Amino acid sequence: MIFVKPERVFLCFNRCMNKLLVCLLSFLLTGCVAAIVPLPVLDAERFSIRQLLPVDKIGLMAISADGRMLAWSDSDLELFDIESSQRHSLLNARAETLRWSFDGALLAATTYMDGESHLYVYDRSGVAVFDTHFAGRVGRLQWSHTGQLTAGVLSARKFSFGTHIKGQLLSWDGRWRMTKIPLFETTIKPTTAAQLADRLYETFDFDLSPLEDEVLYTRLYAPPAFAATRYLVLHNLQTGEEKQIASLPMLVGKGRLAADGESAYVTDGKGQITLQDLWSTRILQQWTGTRFDYDPRSEWLIADGGLYQGQQLQVQLPPKSFFRLSSGGHFLLVSWNRQLYLLSDYSAGERTKIGGVRMKKLQKLRRLRSRGLIEQAEYLQARERLLQ
Amino acid sequence: MKLIPFFLFLLLVSPAQASERDGDCLVCHQQSAAERQLQTSAHSGDLGCADCHGSDHDAIDRGDSYVGVDVCGRCHQQQLEEHRKSRHGMGLHAGWGCTRNVPGRDKQECRFCHREGDTQPISTVQCARFIKQSSEMGQIGCNRCHMIENSCAGCHTNHRTDARIVKDPRVCAKCHMGPDHPQWEAWQTSQHGTLYNALGAPDAPDCQLCHMPQGSHDVSGGLTAPPSGKPYAQQKATDQRQIMLDRCQECHVRGFAARELQNADAVRLQTLELVDQARAIIRDLDDRGLLDPQPTKRLEHPQRGKELVLDGAMLYEDISHIESLFFRLNKYAAAKTFKGAYHQNPDYTHWYGNAEVKLLLNDIRGEASRLRERGGQGRVGVNGEMDEKALEVLQRRHQRGELGDSEYAEKKRLILEQILQ
């Protein structure tokens, strides 16, 4: 339930008007608006809002876990050190995906051209520490808490009778080894392939569980004589067993695993975001919105510009703002009105870590559940005892 | 006036007409054995070649005008009905598998399972052992017996009608003998067989006296269990037993016969229990992945793929050693035990049967122990294991009904307990 007192709205309005006045004076004196226009959010004093720099247009962006390094890509890929204002050009090509590691030490980016993707990993100084290329197009990159990088790759081959697509995960172990994990292969009918055209790769999305043993992904199913469907599927990486979670529209909608690995944020792209239990399909929480991001503890969620703690709206970003949480969830990067802002200090805690032995046992229990060797009730009972 | 067409019809089908029409056939077949046999049979003068074979010589040459039971049934309707409701009436169902995907098969084989123009088989029971054979082996080793469903000639021979042939118990011996169902041997060396050898019919019991009384073609009358040995439902078994006792009573006091058959029933159930023990050992090994080779790592079963098959569709090839032992135990030794018991043959019941069952069960236990040891599970029981494999074994046993719900839940709880420690 969201409740905002009228006097707070009035207070905020006053504050904004004052700032706009200052802004107008500043414009008259310096001719520069960008330097001082504040981000108009309610209760701004509760957070730290830092104005970063002006931007011409919204591109792909990512902020490091410590909120210091900003990477963005439009026609090329650049790295910006917020503290020193130093700028590094990393790549003379448009990146399709960008992702900082959880410790903020490494930045991963991919480019795509002529059926082939190129993966680059840079350190904070902009030096490439790893790069490789492979067939297919990367839809998403994800770092694990243990420093492993995973790319979701969709490759397609066109035939007269349809297009054969293959969805797989490519994992980089942080040193030199790449591992392929095939998730699905299917042939889709020519009409569906033609409708999706260049956006075919967007039908494949994935999210690795915080326990790194399961992956929630979307797979397209459109064989001849069947209606095209896109399924959200939970896949256990150790057993290969799968569980269908939901059906989603072709190009919108995704699922993201929550911190406990037992529930997932699911959006159907039609204005509803739900946190649902993956095994009972019970809806645990619900928000309004289509785009969302959340912190690794699953405490904060930002949906269409509304930053929620649980279901309580804490910050409402102005309309048409672009947002992205840092990998650790401590910083919120906002792009609005051709300005970049960094919102922080909204008390995002550290995620609870599970120790090695307990983690292994928990993974084993999840493996047993995925194979149907134990029931959900038995699993929950055992999990509760293990995490006590 | 209305009767004129009828009289014309009688003239057309009269023996004289039949003989005349045979003239065409006899141009070539005058000296054939078939012709000589027909002339000395009860059909002589009544039937011509074309009455059974049709008149399309090309079709006959192609083998398309097979004289099946339907042809004989036109006149011998009662016999056909009895034949069809008996086990002989499902000889092909039990023995054949669909061969359309098997290379080298004769297309004519289709007619044994499918009525002309019908893609649905008469029965869905299929025989994997048949599918595994070469076409030639299938013809001789399988079809010669299992074609009985659609062949009166299998017992009666092709053109003769002499009742002496089908009243001789040796006519049954062609199929009802051998290691898998030695009814012939068990009967011949029993007291019944001894009497028959000394006195002959009708003073001594032969196959026909007990199983086809008064010329009945229902050979299954009086039997209380199918070939697998698993008993029929209670009511059916009771009814059938009464039918058999009526036959026994012609020579024996009913109480004596009932006791003898009850003893045989008991032997059969005791034997099946041993078969089940052996089967459980092998299933358990399969559950644990200890068979050598596992069903998943050998040629697929033609009907059930990579599944372990220990029932009537079990193969005797492309299986592990321990399964070979089980095949002998189940298909040979167990069958000898209860076929021997029902035919009152002490040696077949005991030494060829029961003793072999128990010796083979010993061998299976020994081999299982060796396999478990090799797989590193020699001394660990299901209760002592705290791994995934143990849960998998429990689940399969539960699915097979070997573990009740509460027992299954309790065993799972113990394993989870150990995982959490």
Interface residues (C-beta under 8 A of the other chain):
Chain A: K361 K364 L365 R367 L368 R371 G372 L373 I374 E378 A382 R385 L386
Chain B: E388 L391 E392 Q395 K412 R413 L416 I419 L420
